[in-house]
Amino acid sequence: MDVVLSEQPHDPEALYRLVRSAMEPHVVAARGEPWNDARERAQFFEQLAPASVRVIAVEEQVVGFVDLRGVRGGSMSGRGSGR
């Protein structure tokens, strides 16, 4: 299995869909109300820092992403990245 952490250009809408698919049940349970797409979308795009995002791909399919703002200025160097 080929797993890659990549700085490739990414589609912010696709990242939002990943977040929603992973987080919607948890947010709904925590808030006790239905998913509010307008609120969640606005918050996601307000907080998104594209320069710090690395996508996780398995066999060339994007399956997730990480935000590296808190990791040495957003760099994976010296952090066991395998690069």
N, C-alpha and C positions, 0 to 999 in steps of 0.2 A: 504494500500500500504506500503510495507516494503522498506524503503530507508536507505542505509547503506553507511557510509564513512569508508573505510577499508584500512588497511596497507597490505592487501593480496598481494602476488607476482602478478606482472602484466606483460603483454606482451608489450614491447615497440613498436612493429609494430602495435598492436591494438590501442595503444594510438595515434600513428601517423595517423592512419586511422580516428580516431575520430576528431583530429585536422583538417585534410584535409576536412572531410565532413562538419564541422562547419565553417571553415574559407575560403575555396577556393573561393566562390563567392565574399567575401569581399576583399580578397587579389587581385583577378583579377580586381575588380572594382577600387581599390585604385591605382594599378600599371598600369592599362590600357593595360595589356598584359596577355596572357594565363598563367595558372599555370605552373611553372617550377619545376617539381617534384624533380629533382636532387638538385636544390638550396634549396627548402623548406625542403626536407628530411634532407639534411646536416645540415641546421640551427637547425631544431628540435632536432636532435640527439646530436648536439654540446651543446645545452642548457639544455637538459634533465638531471635532477638530481634525479635518481631513488629513493634514500633514502628519498627524500622529497615529493614524489608523493603519494597521497591517491586516490584510485579509488572510484567513486560514483556508487553504484549499486542499481537498482530498481528491486525487485523480482528476485535477483541473476543475473541480466543482467547488465553488465557494460555499463553505459550511459554517463560517463564523468570522469574527474579527476581534481584534484587541486594540485598545487605545493605550499607547505607550507614553502618554504625557508624563507620568510619574517615574519612568524608567530612564535614568541618565539622559534627560533631554529628548526622549522619544527614540533613542537609538538602542539597538539590540547588541551593539558591540560589547564584548566582554561579559555577556550574560548567558552564555551557553546556547546561543542561537543555532549552532551547527553550520554557520556560514563560513 
